[in-house]
């Protein structure tokens, strides 16, 4: 059953793909030594992947769903403050060692929504996010790195990958960017044939593989470095990507003081260089 408010896959002729824009990176940081899935933990093994950054770093919902557990030790064997989100069809994500909760129990959340802050609560040696993916039932963990990679997400940071048939805000960002490149598209969040063909044309013109898949190489060629004073469809793409991360700003194509503040806030809570310039690193984090 589809979750309320989550668009269904289009009925186009595109082959089914997991890289459909429904998942995103929950936090920026690096993988600490010994923090990988399956690492020894006494008589058991590590059930998730640790992503290390400083206390207060933003933590986002990896996909749309409902917060079904919120508090301390919400999953057996896990310590500190944690959240569990149900994504339907037996899929769950767990976010552990949090310092601040930003959503309530039973809240419906969107993919990319700011849900918590990274912390060091519970049994830890330093601040980090302990992130788990459960498939089939809560308690049945799978490797979060490979699980998200199969869905076009580079856990910890990096460009996303979306395929034809994808839906959502990341698709809208692509459509705005392609419009800025000279081919006007309706920013409807549906990566159907018209948008795919426009991306293929752009890829061919840039000497890229013209397969319609928007991955790291295409993103790097597609985005612009933007700052206060910029205006146009590319700014709408940036504003759309920031709104996926809870910025709550108007998508008006005007990089004025409000968008400048939103970029700086996003950079700050994700421990990026706070300069108000939306360059490749800020773009990659926002659409990742």
TORKOL-4160 file (C-alpha; in steps of 0.2 Angstrom, whole numbers, padded with zeros to 4 digits, m for minus):
288
<pt num="1" X="0000" Y="0000" Z="0000"/>
<pt num="2" X="0006" Y="0017" Z="m0004"/>
<pt num="3" X="0009" Y="0030" Z="0010"/>
<pt num="4" X="m0002" Y="0045" Z="0010"/>
<pt num="5" X="0005" Y="0060" Z="0001"/>
<pt num="6" X="0019" Y="0049" Z="m0008"/>
<pt num="7" X="0016" Y="0049" Z="m0027"/>
<pt num="8" X="0015" Y="0032" Z="m0035"/>
<pt num="9" X="0026" Y="0027" Z="m0048"/>
<pt num="10" X="0021" Y="0033" Z="m0066"/>
<pt num="11" X="0013" Y="0020" Z="m0077"/>
<pt num="12" X="0025" Y="0024" Z="m0091"/>
<pt num="13" X="0035" Y="0011" Z="m0101"/>
<pt num="14" X="0051" Y="0013" Z="m0091"/>
<pt num="15" X="0058" Y="m0002" Z="m0083"/>
<pt num="16" X="0055" Y="m0003" Z="m0065"/>
<pt num="17" X="0070" Y="0004" Z="m0055"/>
<pt num="18" X="0074" Y="0006" Z="m0036"/>
<pt num="19" X="0083" Y="0023" Z="m0041"/>
<pt num="20" X="0066" Y="0031" Z="m0041"/>
<pt num="21" X="0069" Y="0047" Z="m0031"/>
<pt num="22" X="0060" Y="0041" Z="m0016"/>
<pt num="23" X="0076" Y="0039" Z="m0005"/>
<pt num="24" X="0089" Y="0051" Z="0000"/>
<pt num="25" X="0104" Y="0053" Z="0011"/>
<pt num="26" X="0100" Y="0054" Z="0030"/>
<pt num="27" X="0116" Y="0063" Z="0036"/>
<pt num="28" X="0133" Y="0070" Z="0030"/>
<pt num="29" X="0149" Y="0064" Z="0037"/>
<pt num="30" X="0162" Y="0050" Z="0036"/>
<pt num="31" X="0162" Y="0032" Z="0040"/>
<pt num="32" X="0172" Y="0029" Z="0056"/>
<pt num="33" X="0184" Y="0013" Z="0058"/>
<pt num="34" X="0174" Y="m0001" Z="0065"/>
<pt num="35" X="0157" Y="0007" Z="0062"/>
<pt num="36" X="0152" Y="m0003" Z="0047"/>
<pt num="37" X="0137" Y="m0015" Z="0046"/>
<pt num="38" X="0142" Y="m0032" Z="0053"/>
<pt num="39" X="0157" Y="m0026" Z="0063"/>
<pt num="40" X="0160" Y="m0037" Z="0079"/>
<pt num="41" X="0151" Y="m0031" Z="0095"/>
<pt num="42" X="0155" Y="m0043" Z="0108"/>
<pt num="43" X="0143" Y="m0058" Z="0105"/>
<pt num="44" X="0134" Y="m0049" Z="0092"/>
<pt num="45" X="0137" Y="m0038" Z="0077"/>
<pt num="46" X="0134" Y="m0020" Z="0072"/>
<pt num="47" X="0117" Y="m0018" Z="0065"/>
<pt num="48" X="0119" Y="m0002" Z="0055"/>
<pt num="49" X="0132" Y="0010" Z="0048"/>
<pt num="50" X="0139" Y="0025" Z="0058"/>
<pt num="51" X="0140" Y="0042" Z="0050"/>
<pt num="52" X="0152" Y="0053" Z="0060"/>
<pt num="53" X="0150" Y="0072" Z="0061"/>
<pt num="54" X="0149" Y="0084" Z="0076"/>
<pt num="55" X="0134" Y="0086" Z="0088"/>
<pt num="56" X="0120" Y="0096" Z="0080"/>
<pt num="57" X="0123" Y="0090" Z="0062"/>
<pt num="58" X="0106" Y="0088" Z="0054"/>
<pt num="59" X="0098" Y="0071" Z="0052"/>
<pt num="60" X="0085" Y="0069" Z="0038"/>
<pt num="61" X="0072" Y="0055" Z="0035"/>
<pt num="62" X="0079" Y="0043" Z="0022"/>
<pt num="63" X="0062" Y="0041" Z="0014"/>
<pt num="64" X="0044" Y="0046" Z="0017"/>
<pt num="65" X="0034" Y="0037" Z="0031"/>
<pt num="66" X="0028" Y="0038" Z="0049"/>
<pt num="67" X="0037" Y="0040" Z="0065"/>
<pt num="68" X="0032" Y="0024" Z="0075"/>
<pt num="69" X="0045" Y="0025" Z="0089"/>
<pt num="70" X="0053" Y="0040" Z="0097"/>
<pt num="71" X="0063" Y="0040" Z="0113"/>
<pt num="72" X="0077" Y="0031" Z="0122"/>
<pt num="73" X="0082" Y="0013" Z="0118"/>
<pt num="74" X="0067" Y="0012" Z="0106"/>
<pt num="75" X="0074" Y="m0004" Z="0098"/>
<pt num="76" X="0081" Y="m0018" Z="0109"/>
<pt num="77" X="0100" Y="m0017" Z="0111"/>
<pt num="78" X="0101" Y="0001" Z="0105"/>
<pt num="79" X="0106" Y="0014" Z="0118"/>
<pt num="80" X="0102" Y="0033" Z="0118"/>
<pt num="81" X="0089" Y="0043" Z="0109"/>
<pt num="82" X="0082" Y="0036" Z="0094"/>
<pt num="83" X="0068" Y="0036" Z="0080"/>
<pt num="84" X="0061" Y="0023" Z="0070"/>
<pt num="85" X="0052" Y="0027" Z="0054"/>
<pt num="86" X="0040" Y="0015" Z="0045"/>
<pt num="87" X="0040" Y="0016" Z="0026"/>
<pt num="88" X="0027" Y="0003" Z="0023"/>
<pt num="89" X="0029" Y="m0014" Z="0015"/>
<pt num="90" X="0039" Y="m0020" Z="0030"/>
<pt num="91" X="0053" Y="m0007" Z="0028"/>
<pt num="92" X="0060" Y="0003" Z="0042"/>
<pt num="93" X="0074" Y="0015" Z="0046"/>
<pt num="94" X="0082" Y="0018" Z="0063"/>
<pt num="95" X="0091" Y="0034" Z="0068"/>
<pt num="96" X="0102" Y="0032" Z="0084"/>
<pt num="97" X="0112" Y="0043" Z="0097"/>
<pt num="98" X="0102" Y="0058" Z="0093"/>
<pt num="99" X="0104" Y="0075" Z="0103"/>
<pt num="100" X="0088" Y="0083" Z="0098"/>
<pt num="101" X="0071" Y="0077" Z="0091"/>
<pt num="102" X="0063" Y="0088" Z="0077"/>
<pt num="103" X="0047" Y="0077" Z="0074"/>
<pt num="104" X="0034" Y="0070" Z="0086"/>
<pt num="105" X="0029" Y="0052" Z="0088"/>
<pt num="106" X="0016" Y="0047" Z="0075"/>
<pt num="107" X="0021" Y="0061" Z="0063"/>
<pt num="108" X="0020" Y="0059" Z="0045"/>
<pt num="109" X="0037" Y="0064" Z="0037"/>
<pt num="110" X="0043" Y="0067" Z="0019"/>
<pt num="111" X="0059" Y="0061" Z="0011"/>
<pt num="112" X="0073" Y="0073" Z="0016"/>
<pt num="113" X="0063" Y="0081" Z="0030"/>
<pt num="114" X="0074" Y="0087" Z="0045"/>
<pt num="115" X="0069" Y="0075" Z="0059"/>
<pt num="116" X="0083" Y="0076" Z="0072"/>
<pt num="117" X="0101" Y="0082" Z="0076"/>
<pt num="118" X="0116" Y="0070" Z="0077"/>
<pt num="119" X="0122" Y="0067" Z="0095"/>
<pt num="120" X="0132" Y="0056" Z="0107"/>
<pt num="121" X="0118" Y="0050" Z="0118"/>
<pt num="122" X="0119" Y="0032" Z="0124"/>
<pt num="123" X="0134" Y="0020" Z="0123"/>
<pt num="124" X="0146" Y="0030" Z="0111"/>
<pt num="125" X="0164" Y="0036" Z="0110"/>
<pt num="126" X="0159" Y="0052" Z="0101"/>
<pt num="127" X="0145" Y="0060" Z="0091"/>
<pt num="128" X="0138" Y="0051" Z="0076"/>
<pt num="129" X="0122" Y="0045" Z="0068"/>
<pt num="130" X="0119" Y="0026" Z="0070"/>
<pt num="131" X="0108" Y="0022" Z="0054"/>
<pt num="132" X="0099" Y="0006" Z="0051"/>
<pt num="133" X="0088" Y="m0001" Z="0037"/>
<pt num="134" X="0076" Y="m0015" Z="0041"/>
<pt num="135" X="0068" Y="m0025" Z="0027"/>
<pt num="136" X="0054" Y="m0037" Z="0029"/>
<pt num="137" X="0051" Y="m0033" Z="0047"/>
<pt num="138" X="0057" Y="m0022" Z="0061"/>
<pt num="139" X="0072" Y="m0031" Z="0068"/>
<pt num="140" X="0078" Y="m0039" Z="0051"/>
<pt num="141" X="0092" Y="m0027" Z="0047"/>
<pt num="142" X="0101" Y="m0026" Z="0030"/>
<pt num="143" X="0117" Y="m0017" Z="0026"/>
<pt num="144" X="0112" Y="0002" Z="0025"/>
<pt num="145" X="0126" Y="0006" Z="0013"/>
<pt num="146" X="0121" Y="m0006" Z="m0001"/>
<pt num="147" X="0103" Y="m0004" Z="0003"/>
<pt num="148" X="0104" Y="0014" Z="m0001"/>
<pt num="149" X="0116" Y="0013" Z="m0015"/>
<pt num="150" X="0103" Y="0001" Z="m0024"/>
<pt num="151" X="0091" Y="0016" Z="m0022"/>
<pt num="152" X="0103" Y="0029" Z="m0029"/>
<pt num="153" X="0109" Y="0036" Z="m0013"/>
<pt num="154" X="0127" Y="0038" Z="m0007"/>
<pt num="155" X="0126" Y="0036" Z="0012"/>
<pt num="156" X="0136" Y="0049" Z="0021"/>
<pt num="157" X="0137" Y="0061" Z="0006"/>
<pt num="158" X="0138" Y="0062" Z="m0013"/>
<pt num="159" X="0127" Y="0064" Z="m0028"/>
<pt num="160" X="0111" Y="0055" Z="m0030"/>
<pt num="161" X="0107" Y="0044" Z="m0045"/>
<pt num="162" X="0089" Y="0044" Z="m0052"/>
<pt num="163" X="0082" Y="0034" Z="m0067"/>
<pt num="164" X="0068" Y="0036" Z="m0079"/>
<pt num="165" X="0052" Y="0034" Z="m0070"/>
<pt num="166" X="0058" Y="0043" Z="m0054"/>
<pt num="167" X="0046" Y="0055" Z="m0045"/>
<pt num="168" X="0048" Y="0069" Z="m0032"/>
<pt num="169" X="0057" Y="0085" Z="m0028"/>
<pt num="170" X="0074" Y="0079" Z="m0034"/>
<pt num="171" X="0066" Y="0077" Z="m0051"/>
<pt num="172" X="0058" Y="0094" Z="m0050"/>
<pt num="173" X="0076" Y="0101" Z="m0047"/>
<pt num="174" X="0082" Y="0092" Z="m0063"/>
<pt num="175" X="0068" Y="0099" Z="m0073"/>
<pt num="176" X="0072" Y="0117" Z="m0067"/>
<pt num="177" X="0090" Y="0115" Z="m0071"/>
<pt num="178" X="0086" Y="0108" Z="m0089"/>
<pt num="179" X="0075" Y="0123" Z="m0091"/>
<pt num="180" X="0089" Y="0134" Z="m0087"/>
<pt num="181" X="0099" Y="0125" Z="m0100"/>
<pt num="182" X="0087" Y="0130" Z="m0114"/>
<pt num="183" X="0074" Y="0116" Z="m0114"/>
<pt num="184" X="0058" Y="0121" Z="m0105"/>
<pt num="185" X="0051" Y="0108" Z="m0095"/>
<pt num="186" X="0036" Y="0107" Z="m0083"/>
<pt num="187" X="0042" Y="0105" Z="m0065"/>
<pt num="188" X="0030" Y="0092" Z="m0061"/>
<pt num="189" X="0041" Y="0079" Z="m0052"/>
<pt num="190" X="0038" Y="0066" Z="m0065"/>
<pt num="191" X="0053" Y="0060" Z="m0074"/>
<pt num="192" X="0044" Y="0054" Z="m0089"/>
<pt num="193" X="0048" Y="0053" Z="m0108"/>
<pt num="194" X="0048" Y="0072" Z="m0111"/>
<pt num="195" X="0060" Y="0075" Z="m0097"/>
<pt num="196" X="0071" Y="0060" Z="m0100"/>
<pt num="197" X="0073" Y="0065" Z="m0118"/>
<pt num="198" X="0078" Y="0082" Z="m0113"/>
<pt num="199" X="0091" Y="0075" Z="m0101"/>
<pt num="200" X="0098" Y="0063" Z="m0115"/>
<pt num="201" X="0100" Y="0078" Z="m0127"/>
<pt num="202" X="0109" Y="0088" Z="m0113"/>
<pt num="203" X="0120" Y="0072" Z="m0110"/>
<pt num="204" X="0124" Y="0070" Z="m0128"/>
<pt num="205" X="0129" Y="0088" Z="m0130"/>
<pt num="206" X="0141" Y="0087" Z="m0115"/>
<pt num="207" X="0149" Y="0071" Z="m0121"/>
<pt num="208" X="0141" Y="0060" Z="m0108"/>
<pt num="209" X="0133" Y="0044" Z="m0109"/>
<pt num="210" X="0115" Y="0048" Z="m0116"/>
<pt num="211" X="0106" Y="0036" Z="m0105"/>
<pt num="212" X="0094" Y="0048" Z="m0096"/>
<pt num="213" X="0101" Y="0042" Z="m0079"/>
<pt num="214" X="0105" Y="0058" Z="m0069"/>
<pt num="215" X="0120" Y="0052" Z="m0059"/>
<pt num="216" X="0136" Y="0060" Z="m0052"/>
<pt num="217" X="0143" Y="0065" Z="m0070"/>
<pt num="218" X="0127" Y="0072" Z="m0076"/>
<pt num="219" X="0123" Y="0082" Z="m0060"/>
<pt num="220" X="0141" Y="0089" Z="m0060"/>
<pt num="221" X="0138" Y="0096" Z="m0078"/>
<pt num="222" X="0120" Y="0101" Z="m0074"/>
<pt num="223" X="0121" Y="0112" Z="m0059"/>
<pt num="224" X="0127" Y="0130" Z="m0058"/>
<pt num="225" X="0137" Y="0139" Z="m0044"/>
<pt num="226" X="0124" Y="0151" Z="m0037"/>
<pt num="227" X="0125" Y="0166" Z="m0025"/>
<pt num="228" X="0114" Y="0180" Z="m0019"/>
<pt num="229" X="0109" Y="0190" Z="m0035"/>
<pt num="230" X="0107" Y="0175" Z="m0046"/>
<pt num="231" X="0090" Y="0173" Z="m0054"/>
<pt num="232" X="0082" Y="0160" Z="m0065"/>
<pt num="233" X="0076" Y="0142" Z="m0067"/>
<pt num="234" X="0092" Y="0136" Z="m0059"/>
<pt num="235" X="0088" Y="0145" Z="m0043"/>
<pt num="236" X="0071" Y="0137" Z="m0043"/>
<pt num="237" X="0080" Y="0120" Z="m0044"/>
<pt num="238" X="0091" Y="0125" Z="m0029"/>
<pt num="239" X="0076" Y="0131" Z="m0019"/>
<pt num="240" X="0066" Y="0115" Z="m0023"/>
<pt num="241" X="0081" Y="0105" Z="m0017"/>
<pt num="242" X="0083" Y="0115" Z="m0001"/>
<pt num="243" X="0064" Y="0114" Z="0002"/>
<pt num="244" X="0066" Y="0095" Z="0002"/>
<pt num="245" X="0078" Y="0097" Z="0016"/>
<pt num="246" X="0065" Y="0108" Z="0026"/>
<pt num="247" X="0070" Y="0125" Z="0021"/>
<pt num="248" X="0052" Y="0131" Z="0018"/>
<pt num="249" X="0056" Y="0145" Z="0006"/>
<pt num="250" X="0047" Y="0152" Z="m0010"/>
<pt num="251" X="0052" Y="0144" Z="m0026"/>
<pt num="252" X="0052" Y="0160" Z="m0036"/>
<pt num="253" X="0069" Y="0159" Z="m0045"/>
<pt num="254" X="0076" Y="0174" Z="m0035"/>
<pt num="255" X="0092" Y="0171" Z="m0025"/>
<pt num="256" X="0088" Y="0185" Z="m0013"/>
<pt num="257" X="0091" Y="0187" Z="0006"/>
<pt num="258" X="0079" Y="0174" Z="0011"/>
<pt num="259" X="0087" Y="0161" Z="m0001"/>
<pt num="260" X="0104" Y="0166" Z="0005"/>
<pt num="261" X="0099" Y="0164" Z="0023"/>
<pt num="262" X="0092" Y="0146" Z="0019"/>
<pt num="263" X="0108" Y="0141" Z="0010"/>
<pt num="264" X="0119" Y="0147" Z="0024"/>
<pt num="265" X="0108" Y="0138" Z="0037"/>
<pt num="266" X="0108" Y="0122" Z="0027"/>
<pt num="267" X="0127" Y="0123" Z="0025"/>
<pt num="268" X="0129" Y="0127" Z="0044"/>
<pt num="269" X="0118" Y="0112" Z="0050"/>
<pt num="270" X="0127" Y="0100" Z="0038"/>
<pt num="271" X="0145" Y="0106" Z="0043"/>
<pt num="272" X="0149" Y="0113" Z="0025"/>
<pt num="273" X="0158" Y="0129" Z="0022"/>
<pt num="274" X="0146" Y="0143" Z="0027"/>
<pt num="275" X="0148" Y="0156" Z="0012"/>
<pt num="276" X="0131" Y="0157" Z="0005"/>
<pt num="277" X="0137" Y="0150" Z="m0012"/>
<pt num="278" X="0128" Y="0135" Z="m0018"/>
<pt num="279" X="0143" Y="0126" Z="m0027"/>
<pt num="280" X="0145" Y="0108" Z="m0031"/>
<pt num="281" X="0147" Y="0102" Z="m0013"/>
<pt num="282" X="0131" Y="0111" Z="m0007"/>
<pt num="283" X="0121" Y="0105" Z="m0022"/>
<pt num="284" X="0127" Y="0087" Z="m0020"/>
<pt num="285" X="0122" Y="0087" Z="m0001"/>
<pt num="286" X="0105" Y="0095" Z="m0005"/>
<pt num="287" X="0100" Y="0082" Z="m0019"/>
<pt num="288" X="0109" Y="0067" Z="m0012"/>
